[in-house]
Amino acid sequence: MPETVEKLRLELSQLSMQERAELAYFLIHSLDEAVDDDVETAWDAELIRRMKEISIECFNF
């Protein structure tokens, strides 16, 4: 592990549980900023396809 990361790990382990939870929340949400538009468009299309499939199945019963 790079020295900087190890140093941070040691320092962060001294934080309270609440402080670590807040930091974890921040870090996890910071990963969501790099949304790939192509992936999001593909998921939107898949969602619409699945909704149509469910609608068709509901009417066939």
C-alpha positions in Angstrom: 0.0 0.0 0.0 1.4 3.4 -0.8 2.9 5.3 2.1 0.3 8.1 1.9 -2.6 5.7 2.0 -1.1 3.8 5.0 -0.5 7.1 6.8 -4.1 8.2 6.2 -5.3 4.8 7.4 -3.5 5.1 10.7 -4.7 8.6 11.3 -8.3 7.8 10.3 -8.4 4.9 12.6 -8.1 7.4 15.5 -11.4 9.0 14.5 -14.7 8.3 16.3 -17.2 5.9 14.8 -19.4 8.9 13.9 -16.5 10.7 12.2 -15.5 7.5 10.3 -19.2 7.0 9.2 -19.4 10.6 7.9 -16.1 10.1 6.0 -17.3 6.8 4.6 -20.5 8.4 3.4 -18.6 11.2 1.7 -16.2 8.8 0.0 -18.9 6.5 -1.2 -20.9 9.4 -2.6 -17.8 10.9 -4.2 -17.6 7.8 -6.4 -21.0 8.5 -7.9 -19.8 11.7 -9.5 -18.1 9.9 -12.4 -21.3 8.7 -14.0 -20.9 7.3 -17.5 -23.7 8.8 -19.7 -23.6 5.8 -22.0 -24.1 3.4 -19.1 -26.9 5.5 -17.6 -28.6 5.6 -21.0 -28.3 1.9 -21.4 -29.8 1.3 -17.9 -32.7 3.7 -18.8 -33.4 1.7 -21.9 -33.3 -1.6 -20.0 -35.7 -0.2 -17.4 -38.2 0.8 -20.1 -37.8 -2.6 -21.7 -38.5 -4.4 -18.4 -41.5 -2.2 -17.6 -43.0 -3.0 -21.0 -42.4 -6.7 -20.5 -44.1 -6.6 -17.1 -47.1 -4.7 -18.6 -47.5 -7.3 -21.3 -47.3 -10.1 -18.8 -50.0 -8.5 -16.7 -52.4 -8.2 -19.6 -51.9 -11.8 -20.6 -53.3 -13.2 -17.4 
